[in-house]
Amino acid sequence: MAGAGLLAVLVAGCTSGSDPSPPAASSTGESTRPSTPATGAAASSSSAVAKPTTASQNWPTYHGDPQRTGLSKAMPAASGKLRATEINLDGQVYASPIVVSGTVIVATEHNVVYGLKPNGLLQWSVTIGEPTNRSDLPCGNIDPLGITGTPVYDAATRTVFVVASIGSRVRHDLVALDPATGAIRWRRSVDLPGADAQAMQQRGALTVLDGRVWVPFGGLAGDCGQYKGRLVGVPVGNGEPVAYTVPTTREAGIWTPPGATVLDGHLLVAVGNGASVGGTYDFSDSVLELDGTRLVDSFSPSAWAAHNAADLDLGSQGPAVVGGKWIFIAGKDGDGYVLKVGDLGGIGGQVSQAKVCRSFGGTAVAGDTVYVPCADGLRSVRIDGAGRLTVGWHADQAIIGSPVLGGGRLYSLNPEAGVLNALDPATGRVRERVPVGATSRFATPAISGSRLYVPTLTGLTVVETAAG
């Protein structure tokens, strides 16, 4: 194992909830702050919170659970200042961290996976293989391209799974890791016939269901090459993969960062624009419900063909399950749709529809309210008992990050300024904010205890919330 020397710098920055102004930014877009060399102890006073030890403080998958609610019921009530400690790793972090039994697991685009203590100190690291350089790809916007999809932890086998893009000829490997040591237990390719591995990108979060880890695939930024939306399932103990491939001649990527949502033993996926722009429906611009590799149900807007032609599909946001009765979905065209659990409605069969926003990323859900990551600022959306949706508050247009919820606060990033905002879930008002460093557009925190773990373009930022 390698990488201990890569934790080169810890940077501490604090801000008060009474002064929610954004930090100064350098010409690179990163927040400007003093730096402190790393030592064997935590490098700031923000490490005073106790180490998470209970299962309720685990965050084993994207947004904390297979339903992608983004809700932590164990986070203490927040009050006062937020404190941030920045940790430099070897590369950019696009995937959300996960937390398993007190170990924070972070994967980088250089294909290095880290196991960190709750305060950010290194426990272990492992290199999966050489990442893929942008120059070796037909298009794309991540360089190098390594581990992009959020890992997942399987409690039954006590295994962490990641998928890495490897080498100039591009191979996508599913890798099983011991979360306590980082040791590689096994690995196998998840590239299957029928699509060009060079044009496929593994960006969506991994999911575990029915003894398999499910790996979603879409295309690279730029929609180049012969890629197809696909969900690959591999037994958690290793074995031959199975797959569902969207029945289109090209595109229809399953790429949105939340990956597949679990509902009643099935998988829900959002599918992007496909090759068909009229005539034969190809199950693109859709929400699909899958029982393993079997298509159970689907929904597409009546305007699916026009959406495909204009790249205005539903594939940009993960499906949100609300109250066990409804599914909320929005995409690139600005409309939000409510679907009925157990009967998605086919083409044009939504329960209700209204203008919401262009949505990108993963939602958070609490009760009958969905917090939607909009391109022009986070919104709250309520769905009543009849499936009618009502748009509530609208946050500042720069707060666009996929939100998570805990301790009476809704946390969402302003990626352009490199700031994490703590909002009042009832009003959308910013109560506190703290600089965390530059992040990707789709970055979303993990929660464990009173800490948030924010993936950044230089590594990880640990944010402490004061317990009230």
Secondary structure in CASP SS format (residue, H / E / C, confidence):
PFRMAT SS
TARGET T0000
AUTHOR 0000-0000-0000
METHOD secondary structure of the structure
MODEL  1
M C 1.00
A C 1.00
G C 1.00
A H 1.00
G H 1.00
L H 1.00
L C 1.00
A C 1.00
V E 1.00
L E 1.00
V E 1.00
A E 1.00
G E 1.00
C E 1.00
T E 1.00
S C 1.00
G C 1.00
S C 1.00
D C 1.00
P C 1.00
S C 1.00
P C 1.00
P C 1.00
A C 1.00
A E 1.00
S C 1.00
S C 1.00
T C 1.00
G C 1.00
E C 1.00
S E 1.00
T C 1.00
R C 1.00
P C 1.00
S C 1.00
T E 1.00
P E 1.00
A C 1.00
T C 1.00
G C 1.00
A C 1.00
A C 1.00
A C 1.00
S C 1.00
S H 1.00
S H 1.00
S H 1.00
A C 1.00
V C 1.00
A C 1.00
K C 1.00
P C 1.00
T C 1.00
T C 1.00
A H 1.00
S H 1.00
Q H 1.00
N C 1.00
W E 1.00
P C 1.00
T C 1.00
Y H 1.00
H H 1.00
G H 1.00
D C 1.00
P C 1.00
Q C 1.00
R C 1.00
T C 1.00
G C 1.00
L E 1.00
S E 1.00
K C 1.00
A C 1.00
M C 1.00
P C 1.00
A C 1.00
A E 1.00
S E 1.00
G E 1.00
K E 1.00
L E 1.00
R E 1.00
A E 1.00
T E 1.00
E E 1.00
I E 1.00
N E 1.00
L C 1.00
D C 1.00
G C 1.00
Q C 1.00
V C 1.00
Y C 1.00
A C 1.00
S C 1.00
P C 1.00
I E 1.00
V E 1.00
V E 1.00
S C 1.00
G C 1.00
T E 1.00
V E 1.00
I E 1.00
V E 1.00
A E 1.00
T C 1.00
E C 1.00
H C 1.00
N C 1.00
V E 1.00
V E 1.00
Y E 1.00
G E 1.00
L E 1.00
K C 1.00
P C 1.00
N C 1.00
G C 1.00
L C 1.00
L E 1.00
Q E 1.00
W E 1.00
S E 1.00
V E 1.00
T E 1.00
I C 1.00
G C 1.00
E C 1.00
P C 1.00
T E 1.00
N C 1.00
R H 1.00
S H 1.00
D H 1.00
L C 1.00
P C 1.00
C C 1.00
G C 1.00
N C 1.00
I C 1.00
D C 1.00
P C 1.00
L E 1.00
G C 1.00
I C 1.00
T C 1.00
G C 1.00
T C 1.00
P C 1.00
V E 1.00
Y E 1.00
D E 1.00
A C 1.00
A C 1.00
T C 1.00
R C 1.00
T E 1.00
V E 1.00
F E 1.00
V E 1.00
V E 1.00
A E 1.00
S E 1.00
I E 1.00
G C 1.00
S C 1.00
R C 1.00
V C 1.00
R E 1.00
H E 1.00
D E 1.00
L E 1.00
V E 1.00
A E 1.00
L E 1.00
D C 1.00
P C 1.00
A C 1.00
T C 1.00
G C 1.00
A C 1.00
I E 1.00
R E 1.00
W E 1.00
R E 1.00
R E 1.00
S E 1.00
V C 1.00
D C 1.00
L C 1.00
P C 1.00
G C 1.00
A C 1.00
D C 1.00
A H 1.00
Q H 1.00
A H 1.00
M E 1.00
Q E 1.00
Q C 1.00
R C 1.00
G C 1.00
A C 1.00
L C 1.00
T E 1.00
V E 1.00
L E 1.00
D C 1.00
G C 1.00
R E 1.00
V E 1.00
W E 1.00
V E 1.00
P E 1.00
F E 1.00
G E 1.00
G E 1.00
L C 1.00
A C 1.00
G C 1.00
D C 1.00
C C 1.00
G C 1.00
Q C 1.00
Y C 1.00
K E 1.00
G C 1.00
R E 1.00
L E 1.00
V E 1.00
G E 1.00
V E 1.00
P E 1.00
V C 1.00
G C 1.00
N C 1.00
G C 1.00
E C 1.00
P C 1.00
V E 1.00
A E 1.00
Y E 1.00
T E 1.00
V C 1.00
P C 1.00
T C 1.00
T C 1.00
R C 1.00
E E 1.00
A C 1.00
G C 1.00
I C 1.00
W C 1.00
T C 1.00
P C 1.00
P C 1.00
G C 1.00
A C 1.00
T E 1.00
V E 1.00
L E 1.00
D C 1.00
G C 1.00
H E 1.00
L E 1.00
L E 1.00
V E 1.00
A E 1.00
V E 1.00
G C 1.00
N C 1.00
G E 1.00
A C 1.00
S C 1.00
V C 1.00
G C 1.00
G C 1.00
T C 1.00
Y C 1.00
D C 1.00
F C 1.00
S C 1.00
D C 1.00
S E 1.00
V E 1.00
L E 1.00
E E 1.00
L E 1.00
D E 1.00
G C 1.00
T C 1.00
R E 1.00
L E 1.00
V E 1.00
D E 1.00
S E 1.00
F E 1.00
S E 1.00
P C 1.00
S C 1.00
A C 1.00
W H 1.00
A H 1.00
A H 1.00
H H 1.00
N H 1.00
A H 1.00
A H 1.00
D C 1.00
L C 1.00
D C 1.00
L C 1.00
G C 1.00
S C 1.00
Q E 1.00
G C 1.00
P C 1.00
A E 1.00
V E 1.00
V E 1.00
G C 1.00
G C 1.00
K C 1.00
W E 1.00
I E 1.00
F E 1.00
I E 1.00
A E 1.00
G C 1.00
K C 1.00
D C 1.00
G C 1.00
D E 1.00
G E 1.00
Y E 1.00
V E 1.00
L E 1.00
K E 1.00
V C 1.00
G C 1.00
D E 1.00
L C 1.00
G C 1.00
G E 1.00
I E 1.00
G C 1.00
G C 1.00
Q C 1.00
V C 1.00
S E 1.00
Q E 1.00
A E 1.00
K E 1.00
V C 1.00
C C 1.00
R C 1.00
S E 1.00
F C 1.00
G E 1.00
G C 1.00
T C 1.00
A E 1.00
V E 1.00
A E 1.00
G C 1.00
D C 1.00
T E 1.00
V E 1.00
Y E 1.00
V E 1.00
P C 1.00
C E 1.00
A C 1.00
D C 1.00
G C 1.00
L C 1.00
R E 1.00
S E 1.00
V E 1.00
R E 1.00
I E 1.00
D C 1.00
G C 1.00
A C 1.00
G C 1.00
R C 1.00
L E 1.00
T E 1.00
V E 1.00
G E 1.00
W E 1.00
H E 1.00
A C 1.00
D C 1.00
Q C 1.00
A C 1.00
I C 1.00
I C 1.00
G C 1.00
S C 1.00
P C 1.00
V E 1.00
L E 1.00
G E 1.00
G C 1.00
G C 1.00
R E 1.00
L E 1.00
Y E 1.00
S E 1.00
L E 1.00
N E 1.00
P C 1.00
E C 1.00
A C 1.00
G C 1.00
V E 1.00
L E 1.00
N E 1.00
A E 1.00
L E 1.00
D C 1.00
P C 1.00
A C 1.00
T C 1.00
G C 1.00
R C 1.00
V E 1.00
R E 1.00
E E 1.00
R E 1.00
V E 1.00
P E 1.00
V C 1.00
G C 1.00
A C 1.00
T C 1.00
S C 1.00
R C 1.00
F C 1.00
A C 1.00
T C 1.00
P C 1.00
A E 1.00
I E 1.00
S E 1.00
G C 1.00
S C 1.00
R E 1.00
L E 1.00
Y E 1.00
V E 1.00
P E 1.00
T C 1.00
L C 1.00
T C 1.00
G E 1.00
L E 1.00
T E 1.00
V E 1.00
V E 1.00
E E 1.00
T E 1.00
A E 1.00
A E 1.00
G C 1.00
END
